Amino acid sequence: MLTAIAYAQGGATPPAGSGLASFIPLILIFVVFYFLLIRPQQKKAKEHQQFLSALKKGDDVVTSGGIHGRITGLNDVIVTMEIADGVRIKVNRASILTSAQDAKKQAEAPAKPAGG
């Protein structure tokens, strides 16, 4: 009896243009993700790449591990930093995060309250 009712109702046929219309929300979600997540991340990566290529001897920098130092030598991949008088270390150029001045500005900026 129940199968007879199910067969009697028949399948509803979708309208002709519904194939594209069902993808519009998915496309809109992708566009929002691109402008809110992907594009800013690419922009920040490009700025960091430019910062790394502009490094020169005498710059005060901070590594991603938090080590502060002054650049005493560089090549394409390795940076030699002086972190204390007569103490030099070699680090990968990509591990340099920011300049010491920028790190100091961030540390002095007032903290935003969590949760607004």
Buried (B, 14 or more C-beta within 10 A) or exposed (E): EEEEEEEEEEEEEEEEEEEEEEEEEEEEEEEEEEEEEEEEEEEEEEEBEEBBEEBEEEBBBBBEEEBEBBBEEBEEEEBBBBEEEEEEBEBEBEEBBBBBEEBBEEEEEEEEEEEE
